[in-house]
C-alpha cells in the first residue's frame, strides 16, 4: 500500500470556495456533460468532469512547459524532465509509478511537446486516491540526483541517435530553422546532441523548480467519481504544495519578412527526393484559426481532400507520399506540407500543383455540400476527442493551457461550424500565398 500520509498534513477543504464554473461543454452541437473548474490558493487549476457510464476514472496533470521554454543552449531539458518524473520521488522508488498503476489494472502514459508536458492514467474508480497521491508526490518531492539524471540523459542521447538515422529528419530540422525566427520555436523537442551532452543535473533541478509547480499546472479528473470525495482528496494531496515562482509565458514577437524562401538540403540517408513546404499562419485560437482548421480539412484530411487527390490520386499520382496539416508551437502556427517524389522535376511539378489547387480554391467559392461534408468530418473528429474519460481529460487540459479563455470552451465547436465559404476564400488569400511560402527541397546524395 502507498503511504499517502507521509510528508502531508490534513487541511481544510477550500476547493469549492474558489472560482467555480459549470456549464455544458458543447452546447447545441454535441453531448453535454458536467464540467467544473477551480483554482487552489497555490495556483493549481483543477478541472472535474463526471461520467458514470464506466467504473473508471482518468487523471491528467499537464504542466505549461515544453521545449519552447528551454533556455538557449539547453535544448532537451523538457524531454529529460518527462523521463525524470518517473525516476523516483521522496516516497516512490524509481519506476514504481508504473508498477502501482499496472497492479491496479490501469494504464498510463506521458508526452512532451513544444508547449506542454502531460502525464495521464486511467484506473478503476476505487484507485483514484492512489493516482492523486502519486501525482502530488512527484509534483512536490521529485528527487533529481546525479545517477537518475545521467540515465535520463543517456536515454535521450540514444533516442537522438535513432532519430538521426531516419531519412528526412535532418531536413525537417533545417526547415524548422527557416520557418521559425527564434531558438525557442525552431529547435526540436528532443534537443540536439551537443546541447544534451552539455546539460547538467543543476540544469534539470532549476528547470523543475521553475516550471513543475502547481501554479504552472492543471489537474483534470474525468470519469466515475463522487465530486465531494474528490474535492477532499484534491485538498489532502495538493493544497499544501507550495506555490512556485510565477513563470512568464510571453515570447518576443516573430520577425518575419514576407517574401518567398526556397532552399536546398542534401540528405545522405534519403532514398528519394522530397520537399518541405510551409506557410506562416495566424496564432493558435485567434479568430482566424477556426477557419484555418476547416481549411486544413479541405486540403489534406481524408482521401477526398483537395491536395490528397491532386498529389496522390490514382489516375494522376505525382508524389509517392504527401501529407500536410497545422503545426502549433505555443503562440506560433504554420501550415506544413511534406512530399516525397521520384525526382526533382516531379518535386517542381508537385509544388506547381499545390499552388494551382490553392489558387482554384481562392477563385471558386466552396459549394455548400462540400462545406457541409467538411464540417461533418471535422465535427466527428472533434467529438471523438471526448469519447472516453482519457481523451476528455487530455482535451480539457490542452484546452485550458491554450491561449484562450477556458470559459469559451462550450462555444468552441459552434465557432468552427459557423465558418463560411467566404471566410475560407479570405483565409486562403491571406496566408496561402507565394510570398508567404517557405520551401526546402531535399536532394539525395
Secondary structure, DSSP 4 states (H G I P E B T S, - for coil): ---TTTT-------GGGS--EE--SSGGGS-----EEEE-TTS-EEEEEE-TTSSEEEEEEEES--GGGSPTT-TTHHHHHHHHTTS-BSSS-TTHHHHHHHHTT-EEEEEE-SS-EEEEEEEEGGGHHHHHHHHHHHHHHB---HHHHHHHHHHHHHHHHHHHTSTTHHHHHHHHHHH--SHHHHS-TT--HHHHHH--HHHHHHHHHHHSSGGGEEEEEEES--HHHHHHHHHHHHTTSPP--------PPP----S-EEEEEEETT-SS-EEEEEEEEPPTTSHHHHHHHHHHHHHHSSTTSHHHHHHH-TTS---SEEEEEEEEETTEEEEEEEEE-SSHHHHHHHHHHHHHHHHHHHHSPPPHHHHHHHHHHHHHHHHHTTSSHHHHHHHHHHHHHSSS-GGGGGGHHHHHHT--HHHHHHHHHHHSSGGGEEEEEEEE-
